[in-house]
Amino acid sequence: MRFKKLMRDTFGANLLKEWKYIEKADIVSVDETMLPEILKIQAEAFDGESSENLVKYSRKLSKIFYVIKSQDKIAGYCAYYLKPELSFRCLKKKSVIYSIATDNKFRGKGYGRKLIEESIKEMKLNGIYSILLYVNVKNIPAIKLYEKMGFQIIKKTEDICGQNEKCYIMELNLVY
C-alpha cells in the first residue's frame, strides 16, 4: 500500500510540472505561511484527523492545493492529489479531493462551492478526466452540495473517512 501511494504521489507530482493555471479571484495556491491557519481549520472540521499528509501535500502538490481568502483571512482550503489510471488505450488523469474544509466563521456562504468550481475549471484545462472525493455518509450538507455540482455516488466504503466510519466515493466526470 505504501509503495502504491508513493508511486501515485511521485507520478502525480511529475504531471504537475506542466500544470496550467487559471487566475482565480480570492483563490491562491498554498504556501508555507498559510499552514498554521489551514491546520486549525482542518482540526475543527475533522476531529482527530492527522495533519501529516496535508502538510506533505502542501509541499509536494502545492499547485493543486487551493486556499480561498476573504478580506485577507483564510476562509477555507481544498487539497487535491492526482491519481493516474492506466488502461489499454490510454492514461487517464484523475484527481482526488484529499481534504476540503471551510473555517466555521465562513460556512454556509458559498466558499466551499467556489473553491470546487474554480478548481474544476483548472482541472479541465489540464486534461483531468474526473474528480473523485470521499464524504462521510452522515455529512448530508456536503453530499447535497456535491450532488448539485454534478458529483455522483459511485460506491459506499468503510474506514477511509475515519475508523469504523462509512463514506461515499463520489465522482464528477469532466470528459464525456
Secondary structure by P-SEA (a helix, b strand, c coil): caaaaaaaaaaaaaaacccccccccccccccccaaaaaaaaaaaacccccaaaaaaaaacccccbbbbbcccccccbbbbbbbbbbcccbbbbbbbccbbbbcccccccaaaaaaaaaaaaaaaaaccccccccccccaaaaaaaaaaabbbbcccccccccccbbbbbbbbbccc
